[in-house]
Amino acid sequence: MRLLLSCLLCSVAFALSTWQVLGSGPLVRWDEDLGVALRHASPSTVPAEALSDIGNMAVALPLLAAAMALRLLAGRGRGWWPVLCCALAMGAMAVVVSLVKVWTDRTGPLGGSGYFPSGHAATTTVALGGAVLLLSGLLSRPGRILAWVAAALLTAGNGLGLVWRGYHWPLDVAASWCLGALLLGAVAAVARPGHLPYGTPAAGDDRTDPEPEGAGRADTDPPGADGPDTEPQDSPRQT
């Protein structure tokens, strides 16, 4: 239920952002003012550029591909369905972003057109989030928490880097986060990537299969085990 509600909220937020950009609504004016203020508060060029580069295909796609390979190896080839769903989510993201860019044709902070939504921010969200979803079944609970925190920080840093460098407005980035979260929610609902195929132990799971009934029983019973039952003789009463 929470997953469905989260996906619904992301859908509404993405639709609202697109509507505001198409109609040049008040949210767009506030967004541009915020973008100018963030650019003025930008750190040095090197860290901002490095953060913005996380969304490059040459960086994000190899990370997701590595997670896909690890998932397939861990599942001994049986975990292909979540991998396929993540690949489809990445493809769907590229199609939706391209179509909405043409539809909205928003001017960027430094000129040009077709800046809404941010392709780099959407790529980062789907690639990092998809990698954590695929590997969550291989990690312990603390490991999963750390992985999600790291993915969230890198995604947020990438969005800030894009705004600091003037590559996108903040609303471009926020809309892409909503789109990416919606796609990841669909993957989580359909593929259940956190569940490994049967027989694949998760990290920290030291349980062993129960011993089959009778496995520890000797092949032959001890002598007299199946002999006739005899009642013990009464012992002499002590006086």
NORWODA-V489174 format. One record per run of one state. SS is the DSSP state (a for helix, b for strand, c for the rest). FROM is the first residue (numbers start at 0). LEN is the number of residues. If there is no record, write none. Layout:
[[SS	FROM	LEN] [SS	FROM	LEN]]
//
This chain:
[[c	0	1] [a	1	22] [c	23	2] [a	25	15] [c	40	4] [a	44	11] [c	55	1] [a	56	18] [c	74	5] [a	79	25] [c	104	14] [a	118	20] [c	138	2] [a	140	24] [c	164	5] [a	169	22] [c	191	48]]
//
